[in-house]
Amino acid sequence: MELSLEDTTFISCSEYGAICIWDVTNAEDKTIVLDKNFTYFNEILITKTDLEEKLSSIRDLTQRTYELEMEHAYQLRHTETVYNEKESLEILETNHTTELYNISSDVNIIKEKHEAEMLELEAKYNEYMKKDFKKARLGDQECIFELQRQKNYLQDIVTSLEKELKVSKYVNYGEGMNYMEMNWSLMDEIYKIRKKLKFVQTRVQDMETLIFVKLNKTYSPRQVQKIIKSALEPPEDVQEKCHINMENALKKAILVKEKVDLLTKKVKNIQKAMISEAAPLKKRKMRFEI
């Protein structure tokens, strides 16, 4: 048994290891006056098991504290990384939006410029095709006029020849040969006119081929077909008028061909008559020479 230094606590211990701690409540003013510099021990009485449990708990808590600190640091770094990536994404999105807007503006400008160039090219091509069409039409009209003139000229010659054959006979072989030479010259002129018409048609085809090649070098085949279609396909009323004019021109050409064939037959008949009339004169002339 033992009494504490300040006479306030009584401690007893048994043989079998039991400890009893008693608080002294009535010391009858026998307590010791303690020095001012007196201090208590920091140590406490504790069992080995409790101490081991406390130390293990302290180690576990220390390890857990370290893990939490590391986890918190990782989360903090991850949060900073996510925030930085978010800022980078916002900057990239802003730059991408600006770049996309600039590209769209450039595309619109190029598209407008291309449409303006296409319209200008289409207008030039239409004007060029109109001029070529007018030239070809004027050439056809000139050829038709020339054929009509030659037809009238041949008709006048045939009429005059028929009148001369009816009124009088040829007196010598030289006049018949002159008329034959005149007919051959007329046939030669008709051949030249036809050759000129064929040359004009070939020239128009060559110009169309050249225009088609130049367009193919600049535009795609679909755009070229669209341009040619828009240039060559006039409105429906114009198409109908052109169709009617073509039919009328075809009918006139057929009539002119029939008349030319008739005149050719007449010329051949006149030539035969001239030869038959000139043969006796030639025999008579040869007889006189003998």
Backbone hydrogen bonds in HBPLUS format (Angstrom, degrees):
<---DONOR---> <-ACCEPTOR-->    atom                        ^
c    i                          cat <-CA-CA->   ^        H-A-AA   ^      H-
h    n   atom  resd res      DA  || num        DHA   H-A  angle D-A-AA Bond
n    s   type  num  typ     dist DA aas  dist angle  dist       angle   num
A0002-GLU N   A0011-ILE O   2.80 MM   9  5.30 152.2  1.88 159.5 166.8     1
A0011-ILE N   A0002-GLU O   2.82 MM   9  5.30 171.0  1.83 164.7 167.3     2
A0004-SER N   A0009-THR O   2.81 MM   5  5.27 163.6  1.84 171.4 169.3     3
A0007-ASP N   A0004-SER O   3.07 MM   3  5.14 160.5  2.11 107.3 112.4     4
A0024-VAL N   A0008-THR O   2.75 MM  16  4.81 171.9  1.75 129.6 132.3     5
A0010-PHE N   A0022-TRP O   2.66 MM  12  4.77 163.4  1.68 143.4 149.3     6
A0022-TRP N   A0010-PHE O   2.52 MM  12  4.77 163.1  1.55 156.1 161.0     7
A0012-SER N   A0020-CYS O   2.85 MM   8  5.15 160.1  1.89 150.3 156.9     8
A0020-CYS N   A0012-SER O   2.77 MM   8  5.15 162.8  1.80 151.6 155.8     9
A0014-SER N   A0018-ALA O   2.90 MM   4  5.27 155.5  1.96 149.8 158.0    10
A0017-GLY N   A0014-SER O   3.35 MM   3  5.43 164.4  2.38 103.6 106.1    11
A0030-LYS N   A0027-ALA O   3.18 MM   3  5.52 131.9  2.42 104.0 115.6    12
A0038-PHE N   A0035-ASP O   3.20 MM   3  5.30 160.6  2.24 106.2 110.1    13
A0051-LEU N   A0047-THR O   2.92 MM   4  6.14 154.6  1.99 143.3 151.4    14
A0052-GLU N   A0048-LYS O   2.80 MM   4  6.04 161.1  1.83 149.3 154.0    15
A0053-GLU N   A0049-THR O   2.81 MM   4  6.07 159.6  1.85 150.3 156.7    16
A0054-LYS N   A0050-ASP O   2.72 MM   4  5.94 159.5  1.76 149.7 156.0    17
A0055-LEU N   A0051-LEU O   2.76 MM   4  6.01 162.8  1.79 153.3 158.2    18
A0056-SER N   A0052-GLU O   2.79 MM   4  5.96 160.0  1.83 148.1 154.1    19
A0057-SER N   A0053-GLU O   2.78 MM   4  5.96 156.9  1.83 147.1 154.3    20
A0058-ILE N   A0054-LYS O   2.75 MM   4  6.00 150.1  1.84 144.8 154.0    21
A0059-ARG N   A0055-LEU O   2.82 MM   4  6.13 157.3  1.87 148.4 154.2    22
A0060-ASP N   A0056-SER O   2.80 MM   4  6.06 163.1  1.83 150.4 155.6    23
A0061-LEU N   A0057-SER O   2.77 MM   4  5.93 160.8  1.81 147.4 153.3    24
A0062-THR N   A0058-ILE O   2.76 MM   4  5.93 151.9  1.84 145.0 153.7    25
A0063-GLN N   A0059-ARG O   2.79 MM   4  6.04 162.6  1.82 151.4 156.1    26
A0064-ARG N   A0060-ASP O   2.74 MM   4  5.95 158.5  1.78 148.1 155.2    27
A0065-THR N   A0061-LEU O   2.71 MM   4  5.86 149.3  1.80 141.6 150.6    28
A0066-TYR N   A0062-THR O   2.87 MM   4  6.16 154.8  1.93 146.4 153.1    29
A0067-GLU N   A0063-GLN O   2.82 MM   4  6.11 158.8  1.86 149.1 155.5    30
A0068-LEU N   A0064-ARG O   2.78 MM   4  6.00 156.9  1.84 146.6 153.3    31
A0069-GLU N   A0065-THR O   2.84 MM   4  6.07 153.3  1.91 144.6 152.4    32
A0070-MET N   A0066-TYR O   2.83 MM   4  6.13 160.4  1.87 150.9 156.2    33
A0071-GLU N   A0067-GLU O   2.72 MM   4  5.94 160.8  1.76 150.3 156.6    34
A0072-HIS N   A0068-LEU O   2.72 MM   4  5.84 157.8  1.77 146.0 152.8    35
A0073-ALA N   A0069-GLU O   2.82 MM   4  6.05 155.7  1.88 145.5 152.6    36
A0074-TYR N   A0070-MET O   2.77 MM   4  6.05 155.9  1.83 148.2 155.3    37
A0075-GLN N   A0071-GLU O   2.78 MM   4  6.03 164.3  1.81 151.9 156.4    38
A0076-LEU N   A0072-HIS O   2.79 MM   4  5.96 150.8  1.87 143.5 152.5    39
A0077-ARG N   A0073-ALA O   2.81 MM   4  6.09 159.8  1.85 148.5 153.8    40
A0078-HIS N   A0074-TYR O   2.70 MM   4  5.94 160.5  1.73 152.0 158.6    41
A0079-THR N   A0075-GLN O   2.74 MM   4  5.88 154.7  1.80 144.1 151.3    42
A0080-GLU N   A0076-LEU O   2.87 MM   4  6.13 158.2  1.92 147.3 153.4    43
A0081-THR N   A0077-ARG O   2.77 MM   4  6.04 155.7  1.83 148.8 156.2    44
A0082-VAL N   A0078-HIS O   2.80 MM   4  6.04 163.1  1.83 151.3 155.8    45
A0083-TYR N   A0079-THR O   2.84 MM   4  6.02 157.2  1.89 146.7 153.6    46
A0084-ASN N   A0080-GLU O   2.81 MM   4  6.04 159.4  1.85 147.9 153.8    47
A0085-GLU N   A0081-THR O   2.76 MM   4  5.99 161.2  1.79 152.0 157.9    48
A0086-LYS N   A0082-VAL O   2.77 MM   4  5.92 151.2  1.85 144.0 152.7    49
A0087-GLU N   A0083-TYR O   2.89 MM   4  6.20 157.0  1.95 147.3 153.2    50
A0088-SER N   A0084-ASN O   2.80 MM   4  6.11 156.3  1.86 147.2 154.6    51
A0089-LEU N   A0085-GLU O   2.71 MM   4  5.96 156.3  1.77 149.2 156.0    52
A0090-GLU N   A0086-LYS O   2.85 MM   4  6.10 156.5  1.91 147.9 154.5    53
A0091-ILE N   A0087-GLU O   2.86 MM   4  6.15 157.7  1.91 148.6 154.9    54
A0092-LEU N   A0088-SER O   2.76 MM   4  6.01 162.7  1.78 151.4 156.7    55
A0093-GLU N   A0089-LEU O   2.72 MM   4  5.87 156.7  1.77 147.9 155.1    56
A0094-THR N   A0090-GLU O   2.86 MM   4  6.06 155.9  1.92 144.8 151.4    57
A0095-ASN N   A0091-ILE O   2.84 MM   4  6.12 163.2  1.86 151.9 156.8    58
A0096-HIS N   A0092-LEU O   2.70 MM   4  5.85 156.7  1.76 147.7 155.3    59
A0097-THR N   A0093-GLU O   2.80 MM   4  5.96 158.1  1.84 146.2 152.3    60
A0098-THR N   A0094-THR O   2.92 MM   4  6.16 161.5  1.95 148.7 153.9    61
A0099-GLU N   A0095-ASN O   2.77 MM   4  5.98 161.7  1.81 149.9 155.6    62
A0100-LEU N   A0096-HIS O   2.74 MM   4  5.88 158.4  1.79 149.0 155.5    63
A0101-TYR N   A0097-THR O   2.90 MM   4  6.08 154.1  1.96 145.0 152.1    64
A0102-ASN N   A0098-THR O   2.90 MM   4  6.19 156.7  1.95 147.5 154.1    65
A0103-ILE N   A0099-GLU O   2.82 MM   4  6.07 159.1  1.86 149.7 155.8    66
A0104-SER N   A0100-LEU O   2.83 MM   4  6.02 159.0  1.88 146.3 152.5    67
A0105-SER N   A0101-TYR O   2.87 MM   4  6.10 155.0  1.94 145.4 152.5    68
A0106-ASP N   A0102-ASN O   2.84 MM   4  6.14 159.3  1.89 148.8 154.6    69
A0107-VAL N   A0103-ILE O   2.77 MM   4  6.01 158.9  1.81 151.6 158.0    70
A0108-ASN N   A0104-SER O   2.86 MM   4  6.08 159.3  1.90 148.0 153.5    71
A0109-ILE N   A0105-SER O   2.90 MM   4  6.15 157.2  1.95 148.5 155.1    72
A0110-ILE N   A0106-ASP O   2.82 MM   4  6.06 164.6  1.84 152.7 157.0    73
A0111-LYS N   A0107-VAL O   2.75 MM   4  5.90 155.1  1.81 147.6 155.4    74
A0112-GLU N   A0108-ASN O   2.84 MM   4  6.04 163.3  1.87 149.1 153.3    75
A0113-LYS N   A0109-ILE O   2.87 MM   4  6.09 160.0  1.91 148.3 154.5    76
A0114-HIS N   A0110-ILE O   2.76 MM   4  5.94 156.2  1.82 146.8 154.0    77
A0115-GLU N   A0111-LYS O   2.81 MM   4  6.05 159.2  1.85 151.2 157.0    78
A0116-ALA N   A0112-GLU O   2.86 MM   4  6.10 157.0  1.91 147.6 154.1    79
A0117-GLU N   A0113-LYS O   2.85 MM   4  6.12 157.9  1.90 148.1 154.5    80
A0118-MET N   A0114-HIS O   2.77 MM   4  6.00 154.5  1.84 148.5 156.2    81
A0119-LEU N   A0115-GLU O   2.83 MM   4  6.06 159.2  1.88 148.9 154.4    82
A0120-GLU N   A0116-ALA O   2.85 MM   4  6.07 160.2  1.89 148.1 154.2    83
A0121-LEU N   A0117-GLU O   2.76 MM   4  5.92 162.6  1.79 148.8 154.2    84
A0122-GLU N   A0118-MET O   2.72 MM   4  5.86 154.1  1.79 145.2 153.4    85
A0123-ALA N   A0119-LEU O   2.81 MM   4  6.01 157.1  1.86 146.6 152.9    86
A0124-LYS N   A0120-GLU O   2.85 MM   4  6.12 163.0  1.88 150.5 155.5    87
A0125-TYR N   A0121-LEU O   2.75 MM   4  5.92 159.3  1.79 147.1 153.7    88
A0126-ASN N   A0122-GLU O   2.78 MM   4  5.95 158.8  1.82 147.5 153.7    89
A0127-GLU N   A0123-ALA O   2.83 MM   4  6.07 161.1  1.86 148.9 154.5    90
A0128-TYR N   A0124-LYS O   2.75 MM   4  5.97 157.0  1.81 148.1 155.3    91
A0129-MET N   A0125-TYR O   2.76 MM   4  5.97 157.1  1.81 149.7 156.0    92
A0130-LYS N   A0126-ASN O   2.80 MM   4  6.02 152.6  1.87 146.7 154.7    93
A0131-LYS N   A0127-GLU O   2.88 MM   4  6.17 158.6  1.93 147.8 153.5    94
A0132-ASP N   A0128-TYR O   2.89 MM   4  6.15 163.1  1.92 148.3 153.3    95
A0133-PHE N   A0129-MET O   2.73 MM   4  5.88 153.6  1.80 144.1 152.5    96
A0134-LYS N   A0130-LYS O   2.74 MM   4  5.99 155.8  1.80 147.9 155.0    97
A0135-LYS N   A0131-LYS O   2.74 MM   4  6.04 159.0  1.79 150.7 157.1    98
A0136-ALA N   A0132-ASP O   2.75 MM   4  5.98 163.1  1.78 150.0 154.9    99
A0137-ARG N   A0133-PHE O   2.73 MM   4  5.90 156.5  1.78 145.7 153.3   100
A0138-LEU N   A0134-LYS O   2.69 MM   4  5.90 157.6  1.74 148.8 155.6   101
A0139-GLY N   A0135-LYS O   2.72 MM   4  5.97 153.5  1.79 146.3 154.7   102
A0140-ASP N   A0136-ALA O   2.77 MM   4  6.06 155.3  1.83 147.5 154.3   103
A0141-GLN N   A0137-ARG O   2.76 MM   4  6.01 159.7  1.80 148.1 154.4   104
A0142-GLU N   A0138-LEU O   2.72 MM   4  5.96 153.8  1.79 146.6 154.4   105
A0143-CYS N   A0139-GLY O   2.84 MM   4  6.10 156.3  1.90 145.8 152.6   106
A0144-ILE N   A0140-ASP O   2.74 MM   4  6.01 160.8  1.77 152.8 158.6   107
A0145-PHE N   A0141-GLN O   2.72 MM   4  5.91 157.7  1.77 146.6 153.6   108
A0146-GLU N   A0142-GLU O   2.73 MM   4  5.94 154.6  1.79 145.7 153.4   109
A0147-LEU N   A0143-CYS O   2.75 MM   4  6.00 158.0  1.80 148.9 155.2   110
A0148-GLN N   A0144-ILE O   2.78 MM   4  6.01 155.4  1.84 146.6 154.0   111
A0149-ARG N   A0145-PHE O   2.78 MM   4  6.05 152.8  1.85 144.8 152.9   112
A0150-GLN N   A0146-GLU O   2.79 MM   4  6.06 160.8  1.83 149.7 155.0   113
A0151-LYS N   A0147-LEU O   2.72 MM   4  5.93 149.0  1.82 143.9 153.6   114
A0152-ASN N   A0148-GLN O   2.81 MM   4  6.08 162.6  1.84 149.7 154.0   115
A0153-TYR N   A0149-ARG O   2.77 MM   4  5.98 155.6  1.82 146.5 154.5   116
A0154-LEU N   A0150-GLN O   2.76 MM   4  5.94 160.9  1.80 147.5 152.5   117
A0155-GLN N   A0151-LYS O   2.74 MM   4  5.94 154.4  1.80 147.4 155.6   118
A0156-ASP N   A0152-ASN O   2.81 MM   4  6.06 157.0  1.86 147.7 153.6   119
A0157-ILE N   A0153-TYR O   2.95 MM   4  6.24 158.6  1.99 146.2 152.4   120
A0158-VAL N   A0154-LEU O   2.77 MM   4  6.01 164.8  1.80 153.5 157.6   121
A0159-THR N   A0155-GLN O   2.81 MM   4  5.97 159.8  1.86 147.3 153.6   122
A0160-SER N   A0156-ASP O   2.82 MM   4  6.04 162.3  1.85 149.4 154.6   123
A0161-LEU N   A0157-ILE O   2.74 MM   4  5.95 155.1  1.80 149.1 157.0   124
A0162-GLU N   A0158-VAL O   2.77 MM   4  5.97 158.8  1.82 149.7 155.6   125
A0163-LYS N   A0159-THR O   2.89 MM   4  6.16 158.0  1.94 148.1 154.4   126
A0164-GLU N   A0160-SER O   2.85 MM   4  6.08 161.0  1.89 146.8 152.4   127
A0165-LEU N   A0161-LEU O   2.81 MM   4  6.03 151.5  1.89 147.7 155.8   128
A0166-LYS N   A0162-GLU O   2.90 MM   4  6.11 149.5  1.99 144.2 152.6   129
A0167-VAL N   A0163-LYS O   2.82 MM   4  6.04 156.6  1.87 153.1 159.8   130
A0168-SER N   A0164-GLU O   2.93 MM   4  5.81 164.8  1.95 144.4 148.8   131
A0177-MET N   A0173-TYR O   3.12 MM   4  6.42 154.6  2.19 148.3 155.4   132
A0178-ASN N   A0174-GLY O   2.96 MM   4  6.24 146.6  2.08 144.1 153.7   133
A0179-TYR N   A0175-GLU O   3.04 MM   4  6.38 157.0  2.09 152.2 157.0   134
A0180-MET N   A0176-GLY O   3.01 MM   4  6.29 151.3  2.10 144.1 152.6   135
A0181-GLU N   A0177-MET O   2.85 MM   4  6.11 155.6  1.91 147.5 153.9   136
A0182-MET N   A0178-ASN O   2.90 MM   4  6.16 149.1  2.00 144.1 153.1   137
A0183-ASN N   A0179-TYR O   2.95 MM   4  6.23 153.6  2.02 145.2 151.7   138
A0184-TRP N   A0180-MET O   2.92 MM   4  6.24 157.4  1.97 148.7 155.1   139
A0185-SER N   A0181-GLU O   2.93 MM   4  6.18 151.9  2.01 145.9 153.3   140
A0186-LEU N   A0182-MET O   2.97 MM   4  6.28 151.5  2.06 145.0 152.7   141
A0187-MET N   A0183-ASN O   2.92 MM   4  6.26 156.4  1.98 149.8 156.3   142
A0188-ASP N   A0184-TRP O   2.91 MM   4  6.15 147.5  2.01 142.6 152.0   143
A0189-GLU N   A0185-SER O   2.96 MM   4  6.26 149.6  2.05 145.0 152.4   144
A0190-ILE N   A0186-LEU O   3.00 MM   4  6.33 157.1  2.05 149.5 155.5   145
A0191-TYR N   A0187-MET O   3.02 MM   4  6.27 155.8  2.08 144.9 151.2   146
A0192-LYS N   A0188-ASP O   2.99 MM   4  6.28 152.7  2.07 145.3 152.7   147
A0193-ILE N   A0189-GLU O   2.95 MM   4  6.23 155.1  2.01 149.8 156.2   148
A0194-ARG N   A0190-ILE O   3.01 MM   4  6.30 161.8  2.05 151.4 155.9   149
A0195-LYS N   A0191-TYR O   2.92 MM   4  6.13 153.8  1.99 145.6 153.4   150
A0196-LYS N   A0192-LYS O   2.88 MM   4  6.12 151.1  1.96 146.4 153.9   151
A0197-LEU N   A0193-ILE O   2.97 MM   4  6.27 156.5  2.03 150.0 155.9   152
A0198-LYS N   A0194-ARG O   3.00 MM   4  6.25 157.2  2.05 147.5 153.5   153
A0199-PHE N   A0195-LYS O   2.94 MM   4  6.19 149.3  2.04 142.9 151.6   154
A0200-VAL N   A0196-LYS O   2.99 MM   4  6.29 153.8  2.06 149.0 155.4   155
A0201-GLN N   A0197-LEU O   3.04 MM   4  6.33 162.2  2.08 150.0 154.3   156
A0202-THR N   A0198-LYS O   2.96 MM   4  6.18 157.5  2.01 146.6 153.0   157
A0203-ARG N   A0199-PHE O   2.92 MM   4  6.13 152.3  2.00 145.7 153.4   158
A0204-VAL N   A0200-VAL O   3.02 MM   4  6.31 157.6  2.07 151.9 157.1   159
A0205-GLN N   A0201-GLN O   3.05 MM   4  6.34 159.9  2.10 149.1 154.3   160
A0206-ASP N   A0202-THR O   2.94 MM   4  6.19 154.7  2.01 147.9 154.9   161
A0207-MET N   A0203-ARG O   2.98 MM   4  6.24 155.1  2.05 148.7 155.1   162
A0208-GLU N   A0204-VAL O   2.98 MM   4  6.26 158.2  2.03 149.7 155.6   163
A0209-THR N   A0205-GLN O   2.96 MM   4  6.21 156.6  2.02 146.6 153.1   164
A0210-LEU N   A0206-ASP O   2.94 MM   4  6.16 156.4  2.00 147.3 153.5   165
A0211-ILE N   A0207-MET O   2.98 MM   4  6.21 161.0  2.02 151.5 156.0   166
A0212-PHE N   A0208-GLU O   2.98 MM   4  6.17 158.3  2.03 147.3 153.4   167
A0213-VAL N   A0209-THR O   2.99 MM   4  6.24 153.5  2.07 148.2 154.8   168
A0214-LYS N   A0210-LEU O   3.05 MM   4  6.29 161.0  2.09 150.1 154.8   169
A0215-LEU N   A0211-ILE O   3.00 MM   4  6.21 157.7  2.05 150.4 156.3   170
A0216-ASN N   A0212-PHE O   3.05 MM   4  6.23 149.8  2.14 141.4 149.6   171
A0217-LYS N   A0213-VAL O   3.17 MM   4  6.46 140.8  2.33 143.5 152.9   172
A0218-THR N   A0215-LEU O   3.16 MM   3  5.28 134.8  2.38  99.1 110.9   173
A0219-TYR N   A0215-LEU O   2.87 MM   4  5.89 167.6  1.89 163.8 166.7   174
A0224-VAL N   A0220-SER O   2.90 MM   4  6.20 157.9  1.95 156.6 163.8   175
A0225-GLN N   A0221-PRO O   2.90 MM   4  6.09 160.8  1.94 147.6 152.4   176
A0226-LYS N   A0222-ARG O   2.97 MM   4  6.18 152.2  2.05 141.4 149.6   177
A0227-ILE N   A0223-GLN O   2.84 MM   4  6.11 158.1  1.89 150.0 155.6   178
A0228-ILE N   A0224-VAL O   2.84 MM   4  6.05 170.3  1.85 156.0 158.8   179
A0229-LYS N   A0225-GLN O   2.79 MM   4  5.83 153.7  1.86 142.8 151.1   180
A0230-SER N   A0226-LYS O   2.85 MM   4  6.03 161.0  1.89 147.3 152.4   181
A0231-ALA N   A0227-ILE O   2.84 MM   4  6.00 143.7  1.97 144.4 155.3   182
A0232-LEU N   A0228-ILE O   2.73 MM   4  5.74 155.7  1.79 148.1 154.6   183
A0233-GLU N   A0229-LYS O   2.88 MM   4  5.55 143.9  2.01 141.5 148.4   184
A0239-GLN N   A0235-PRO O   2.80 MM   4  6.08 154.2  1.87 150.6 159.1   185
A0240-GLU N   A0236-GLU O   2.81 MM   4  6.05 156.6  1.87 148.6 154.9   186
A0241-LYS N   A0237-ASP O   2.92 MM   4  6.18 159.8  1.96 145.3 150.8   187
A0242-CYS N   A0238-VAL O   2.78 MM   4  5.99 163.1  1.81 150.5 155.7   188
A0243-HIS N   A0239-GLN O   2.77 MM   4  5.96 152.0  1.84 145.8 154.2   189
A0244-ILE N   A0240-GLU O   2.88 MM   4  6.16 158.7  1.93 149.0 154.5   190
A0245-ASN N   A0241-LYS O   2.76 MM   4  6.03 163.1  1.79 153.7 159.0   191
A0246-MET N   A0242-CYS O   2.76 MM   4  5.92 153.4  1.83 145.2 152.9   192
A0247-GLU N   A0243-HIS O   2.91 MM   4  6.17 155.3  1.97 146.1 152.7   193
A0248-ASN N   A0244-ILE O   2.85 MM   4  6.14 162.5  1.88 152.0 157.2   194
A0249-ALA N   A0245-ASN O   2.77 MM   4  5.97 159.4  1.81 147.6 154.0   195
A0250-LEU N   A0246-MET O   2.79 MM   4  5.96 150.5  1.87 143.3 152.0   196
A0251-LYS N   A0247-GLU O   2.84 MM   4  6.13 158.9  1.89 150.2 155.8   197
A0252-LYS N   A0248-ASN O   2.83 MM   4  6.11 162.0  1.87 150.5 155.8   198
A0253-ALA N   A0249-ALA O   2.77 MM   4  5.99 154.0  1.84 144.0 151.8   199
A0254-ILE N   A0250-LEU O   2.87 MM   4  6.15 152.8  1.95 147.0 154.2   200
A0255-LEU N   A0251-LYS O   2.90 MM   4  6.24 159.8  1.94 151.6 157.1   201
A0256-VAL N   A0252-LYS O   2.77 MM   4  6.02 161.4  1.80 152.3 158.0   202
A0257-LYS N   A0253-ALA O   2.81 MM   4  5.99 156.4  1.86 145.0 151.8   203
A0258-GLU N   A0254-ILE O   2.88 MM   4  6.15 156.7  1.93 147.3 153.8   204
A0259-LYS N   A0255-LEU O   2.85 MM   4  6.14 159.1  1.89 150.2 156.2   205
A0260-VAL N   A0256-VAL O   2.74 MM   4  5.99 157.1  1.79 150.5 157.6   206
A0261-ASP N   A0257-LYS O   2.79 MM   4  6.01 159.0  1.83 149.6 155.5   207
A0262-LEU N   A0258-GLU O   2.83 MM   4  6.09 154.2  1.90 144.7 152.4   208
A0263-LEU N   A0259-LYS O   2.76 MM   4  6.05 158.0  1.81 149.4 155.7   209
A0264-THR N   A0260-VAL O   2.74 MM   4  5.98 152.1  1.82 146.8 155.3   210
A0265-LYS N   A0261-ASP O   2.89 MM   4  6.19 155.5  1.95 147.4 153.5   211
A0266-LYS N   A0262-LEU O   2.90 MM   4  6.22 156.4  1.95 146.5 153.6   212
A0267-VAL N   A0263-LEU O   2.77 MM   4  6.05 156.7  1.83 150.2 156.7   213
A0268-LYS N   A0264-THR O   2.86 MM   4  6.12 159.1  1.90 148.9 154.6   214
A0269-ASN N   A0265-LYS O   2.83 MM   4  6.11 157.2  1.88 149.2 155.9   215
A0270-ILE N   A0266-LYS O   2.79 MM   4  6.08 154.8  1.85 147.8 155.4   216
A0271-GLN N   A0267-VAL O   2.76 MM   4  6.03 155.0  1.82 148.4 156.0   217
A0272-LYS N   A0268-LYS O   2.84 MM   4  6.13 159.2  1.89 149.5 154.9   218
A0273-ALA N   A0269-ASN O   2.84 MM   4  6.13 158.5  1.88 147.1 153.4   219
A0274-MET N   A0270-ILE O   2.68 MM   4  5.94 154.7  1.74 149.4 157.3   220
A0275-ILE N   A0271-GLN O   2.80 MM   4  6.06 158.0  1.84 151.0 156.7   221
A0276-SER N   A0272-LYS O   2.80 MM   4  6.05 162.6  1.83 150.6 156.0   222
A0277-GLU N   A0273-ALA O   2.80 MM   4  5.98 147.2  1.91 143.7 153.2   223
A0278-ALA N   A0274-MET O   2.72 MM   4  5.86 144.6  1.84 142.4 153.2   224
A0279-ALA N   A0275-ILE O   2.92 MM   4  6.00 139.4  2.08 147.6 155.7   225
A0282-LYS N   A0278-ALA O   2.88 MM   4  6.11 151.6  1.96 150.0 158.0   226
A0283-LYS N   A0279-ALA O   2.96 MM   4  6.28 161.4  2.00 154.5 159.1   227
A0284-ARG N   A0280-PRO O   2.78 MM   4  5.99 157.1  1.83 147.3 154.3   228
A0285-LYS N   A0281-LEU O   2.82 MM   4  6.03 152.6  1.90 144.4 152.2   229
A0286-MET N   A0282-LYS O   2.90 MM   4  6.16 159.9  1.94 150.1 155.3   230
A0287-ARG N   A0283-LYS O   2.90 MM   4  6.14 150.1  1.99 144.7 153.3   231
A0288-PHE N   A0284-ARG O   2.94 MM   4  6.24 153.3  2.01 145.9 152.9   232
A0289-GLU N   A0285-LYS O   2.97 MM   4  6.27 151.7  2.06 146.5 154.6   233
A0290-ILE N   A0286-MET O   2.99 MM   4  6.26 152.9  2.06 145.5 152.4   234
